[in-house]
Amino acid sequence: MQEPEQRQQFGQQWQQPGEYNAEYPGSSASEQQQEYIEVVAGDDSQQQQKIYPQQGSSARGKALGIIAIILSSLGFFISVAGIVISALVLKFAHGQEERLTGGVAGLVGSIVVMLVCIAIFVTAVVVLALRGRRRRRWTGTRI
């Protein structure tokens, strides 16, 4: 039976803030609310560190995506050159076992490198597009 009485007393203390504030002379509810806002708002420099820590990582991610696109494009063209060179080696092999083996190995290697470069390129483009789309959705910008 004592628990409900204690709960009522506890509830009355928090339901009547004027009585609670009366214990502290010179402090009104608006002053306490203002102190709370100042504590929550804090320093501008601290706020920027807490609110915007991902801007640096976002720029870094965008730069990595662009670098991946550039390097995969370069790798693609080098693999095309490898395919052409392998075709020339196979054309002028004239039945020599070593040249045939080298031409086939070069051709297979160039095709594998080309497929990897295409996969990296497509992945980087899709990731950059989705990041831009997500950012536009957050800011409310429409295309």
C-alpha positions in Angstrom: 0.0 0.0 0.0 2.9 2.4 0.4 4.1 2.1 -3.2 1.1 3.9 -4.7 1.5 6.7 -2.2 5.2 7.1 -3.0 4.3 7.1 -6.8 1.7 9.8 -6.2 4.2 12.0 -4.3 6.8 11.5 -7.0 4.3 12.4 -9.7 3.2 15.5 -7.8 6.8 16.7 -7.6 7.2 16.6 -11.4 3.7 17.8 -12.2 4.2 21.0 -10.4 7.4 22.6 -11.6 6.7 25.9 -9.9 7.0 24.4 -6.5 10.2 22.6 -7.5 11.7 25.7 -8.9 10.7 27.7 -5.8 13.5 25.9 -3.9 16.1 27.7 -6.1 15.8 31.5 -5.7 16.2 33.6 -8.8 15.6 30.8 -11.2 12.5 30.7 -13.3 11.3 28.1 -15.8 12.4 30.2 -18.8 15.9 30.7 -17.3 16.3 27.0 -16.8 15.0 26.3 -20.3 17.5 28.9 -21.7 20.3 27.1 -19.9 19.2 23.8 -21.4 19.2 25.2 -24.9 22.7 26.7 -24.4 24.0 23.3 -23.2 22.4 21.5 -26.0 23.5 24.0 -28.7 27.1 24.1 -27.5 30.0 25.5 -29.5 29.6 25.9 -33.3 32.9 24.1 -33.8 31.8 21.2 -31.6 28.5 21.1 -33.5 30.2 20.9 -36.9 32.3 18.0 -35.6 29.3 16.1 -34.4 26.8 17.0 -37.1 29.0 16.9 -40.2 31.6 14.3 -39.8 30.8 12.5 -43.0 31.5 15.3 -45.4 35.2 14.5 -45.5 34.5 10.8 -46.0 31.9 11.5 -48.7 34.4 13.6 -50.6 37.0 10.8 -50.1 34.5 8.2 -51.4 33.7 10.3 -54.4 37.4 10.7 -55.2 37.9 7.0 -54.9 35.0 6.3 -57.2 36.4 8.7 -59.8 39.8 7.2 -59.5 38.4 3.7 -59.9 36.5 4.8 -63.1 39.6 6.4 -64.6 41.9 3.4 -63.8 39.4 0.9 -64.9 39.0 2.8 -68.2 42.8 2.8 -68.6 42.9 -0.9 -67.8 40.2 -1.6 -70.4 42.1 0.1 -73.2 45.3 -1.7 -72.2 43.4 -5.0 -72.3 42.1 -4.2 -75.8 45.7 -3.6 -76.8 46.6 -6.9 -75.3 44.0 -8.7 -77.3 45.2 -7.0 -80.5 48.8 -8.0 -79.7 47.8 -11.6 -78.9 45.9 -11.8 -82.2 49.0 -10.6 -84.0 51.1 -13.2 -82.2 48.6 -15.9 -83.1 48.5 -14.7 -86.7 52.2 -14.9 -87.2 52.9 -18.0 -85.1 53.2 -20.3 -88.2 52.7 -23.4 -86.1 55.4 -22.7 -83.5 54.2 -24.2 -80.2 55.7 -21.5 -78.0 54.1 -18.6 -79.9 50.7 -20.3 -80.0 50.9 -20.9 -76.3 51.9 -17.3 -75.6 49.3 -15.9 -77.9 46.5 -17.9 -76.3 47.7 -17.1 -72.8 47.9 -13.4 -73.7 44.4 -13.5 -75.2 42.8 -15.2 -72.2 44.6 -12.9 -69.8 43.6 -9.8 -71.7 40.0 -11.0 -71.8 39.9 -11.7 -68.0 41.5 -8.2 -67.3 38.9 -6.6 -69.6 36.0 -8.3 -67.7 37.5 -7.2 -64.4 37.9 -3.6 -65.6 34.3 -3.6 -66.9 33.0 -4.9 -63.5 35.0 -2.2 -61.6 33.8 0.5 -63.9 30.1 -0.4 -63.6 30.3 -0.8 -59.8 32.0 2.6 -59.4 29.5 4.3 -61.6 26.5 2.7 -59.8 27.9 3.5 -56.4 28.5 7.2 -57.3 25.0 7.5 -58.9 23.3 6.0 -55.8 25.3 8.3 -53.5 24.2 11.4 -55.5 20.6 10.2 -55.6 20.6 9.6 -51.8 22.1 13.1 -51.2 19.5 14.7 -53.4 16.7 12.9 -51.6 18.0 14.2 -48.2 18.3 17.8 -49.4 15.0 17.7 -51.2 16.5 18.6 -54.6 14.5 17.2 -57.6 15.8 16.3 -61.0 
